[in-house]
Amino acid sequence: MGHNHNHNHDHGDTKNIAIAFILNSFFVIVEIIGGYLTNSIAIMSDALHDFGDSLSLGIAWGLQKKAKKGRDNKYSYGYKRFSLLGSIFLSGVLSVSSVYVLIEAIKRISAPESVDAKGMLWLAIFGIIINGSAAFRLKKGTSLNEKAVFLHIMEDVLGWVAVLIVSITMMFVDLPILDPLLSIAISIWVMSNVYKNIRETFKVLLQAIPDSVDTEALENEIKQIPEVESIHDLHIWSLDGESHIMTLHIVTESKDKRSIKSRIIAISEKYHIVHVTIEMESADYDCLHSCD
């Protein structure tokens, strides 16, 4: 039986996420104050969204350091799957806050309140600068964790671009209803992303084959190794949605099993499979357990 424990994948620099977390947390406070002063439900809704982002950045920061901890007597695969608990928690926070904002925004549609468009404009510019700075830091990162957080921050940047456009429009046209409409749009967008994230999280928890792994292509590549007669009992699942695990049985009569294992491991790495367990069998060997 062969094992591969690929612990050389980059955990990234926690400093980039730490700086993004500090910037985002600071701006949440600015947004809450600014949303109250400008009477903008759209900015208040984005403040709740950014609060969820700050939590996710804080958890990502902690998990980035936690991910460096390998397996122990409690967790034989290490601590990567703890990130799924963070995802479930954050999805719950964002769902509750989005529903609250939707209710408040719908109330304002029937009775729109005037907002300080100029104040919204300055907050939008400030938001683009702060979130843009965090995104610039994270863009330099190489780890999958940093890349995921970078995409999250970029979504915030685009949200503030939308606030900027609406605020400029309201400086020339008196349409206070645009504020709650923007708030509803932001909330629906947040909830759609929450749904996607929680769906992916549960797919990992239920040990579904990762979407990024084409099992047919993977099997064909392994079967192309001349010494491999056939493969069976192939199982693939994911630790955290990024790092995957594979076990399989190989039927071969070759004596050079080390070479076969090395080639299978090289193929699996292309699919982000970081842990491979290979059992070698001869054609006349009967599996001691189910090998379907």
MODAKA-V925732 format. One record per residue. RES is the residue in one small letter. PHI is phi in radians with two decimals (999 if undefined). Layout:
BEGIN
res & phi
RES & PHI
RES & PHI
END
This chain:
BEGIN
res & phi
m & 999
g & -2.02
h & -2.26
n & -2.25
h & -2.09
n & -1.50
h & -1.83
n & -1.66
h & -1.19
d & -1.33
h & -1.50
g & 1.37
d & -1.62
t & -1.15
k & -1.09
n & -1.07
i & -1.21
a & -1.07
i & -1.12
a & -1.09
f & -1.10
i & -1.13
l & -1.09
n & -1.17
s & -1.12
f & -1.08
f & -1.27
v & -1.03
i & -1.11
v & -1.07
e & -1.12
i & -1.07
i & -1.14
g & -1.14
g & -1.13
y & -1.19
l & -1.22
t & -1.56
n & 1.07
s & -1.75
i & -1.23
a & -1.13
i & -1.21
m & -1.12
s & -1.17
d & -1.23
a & -1.12
l & -1.14
h & -1.10
d & -1.19
f & -1.10
g & -1.10
d & -1.10
s & -1.10
l & -1.07
s & -1.13
l & -1.16
g & -1.09
i & -1.18
a & -1.08
w & -1.07
g & -1.12
l & -1.22
q & -1.07
k & -1.36
k & -1.13
a & -1.09
k & -1.27
k & -1.40
g & -1.40
r & -1.22
d & -2.53
n & -1.22
k & -1.61
y & -2.23
s & -1.21
y & -1.77
g & 1.56
y & -1.93
k & -1.03
r & -1.24
f & -1.08
s & -1.10
l & -1.18
l & -1.11
g & -1.10
s & -1.11
i & -1.13
f & -1.08
l & -1.15
s & -1.10
g & -1.14
v & -1.07
l & -1.17
s & -1.14
v & -1.10
s & -1.14
s & -1.19
v & -1.11
y & -1.06
v & -1.14
l & -1.03
i & -1.07
e & -1.16
a & -1.18
i & -1.10
k & -1.06
r & -1.29
i & -1.12
s & -1.29
a & -2.47
p & -1.04
e & -1.93
s & -1.20
v & -2.19
d & -1.53
a & -1.07
k & -1.15
g & -1.12
m & -1.09
l & -1.06
w & -1.17
l & -1.13
a & -1.10
i & -1.10
f & -1.10
g & -1.11
i & -1.13
i & -1.17
i & -1.12
n & -1.18
g & -1.14
s & -1.12
a & -1.12
a & -1.12
f & -1.09
r & -1.11
l & -1.28
k & -1.10
k & -1.33
g & -1.20
t & -1.99
s & -1.34
l & -1.09
n & -1.08
e & -1.12
k & -1.15
a & -1.14
v & -1.16
f & -1.02
l & -1.11
h & -1.10
i & -1.18
m & -1.10
e & -1.09
d & -1.15
v & -1.03
l & -1.13
g & -1.09
w & -1.25
v & -1.11
a & -1.13
v & -1.08
l & -1.04
i & -1.13
v & -1.14
s & -1.12
i & -1.11
t & -1.04
m & -1.28
m & -1.27
f & -1.94
v & -2.23
d & -1.41
l & -2.28
p & -1.07
i & -1.18
l & -1.07
d & -1.12
p & -1.14
l & -1.11
l & -1.13
s & -1.06
i & -1.12
a & -1.07
i & -1.10
s & -1.13
i & -1.11
w & -1.10
v & -1.09
m & -1.16
s & -1.16
n & -1.24
v & -1.07
y & -1.05
k & -1.09
n & -1.14
i & -1.21
r & -1.11
e & -1.15
t & -1.10
f & -1.23
k & -1.10
v & -1.20
l & -1.08
l & -1.52
q & 1.04
a & -1.24
i & -1.14
p & -0.99
d & -1.04
s & -1.34
v & -1.79
d & -1.53
t & -1.11
e & -1.14
a & -1.15
l & -1.10
e & -1.07
n & -1.10
e & -1.11
i & -1.18
k & -1.18
q & -1.29
i & -1.16
p & -0.90
e & -1.36
v & -1.48
e & -1.44
s & -2.89
i & -2.32
h & -2.73
d & 0.88
l & -1.50
h & -2.29
i & -2.33
w & -2.57
s & -2.11
l & -1.31
d & -2.49
g & 1.62
e & -2.13
s & -1.85
h & -1.91
i & -2.21
m & -2.42
t & -2.22
l & -2.81
h & -1.91
i & -2.00
v & -1.72
t & -2.71
e & -1.87
s & -1.21
k & -1.47
d & -1.53
k & -1.21
r & -1.07
s & -1.13
i & -1.10
k & -1.06
s & -1.07
r & -1.23
i & -1.16
i & -1.11
a & -1.08
i & -1.17
s & -1.13
e & -1.11
k & -1.18
y & -1.84
h & 1.06
i & -1.55
v & -1.75
h & -2.39
v & -2.16
t & -2.04
i & -2.09
e & -1.92
m & -1.65
e & -2.38
s & -1.56
a & -1.11
d & -1.66
y & -1.50
d & -1.74
c & -1.06
l & -1.44
h & -2.45
s & -1.04
c & -2.14
d & -1.26
END
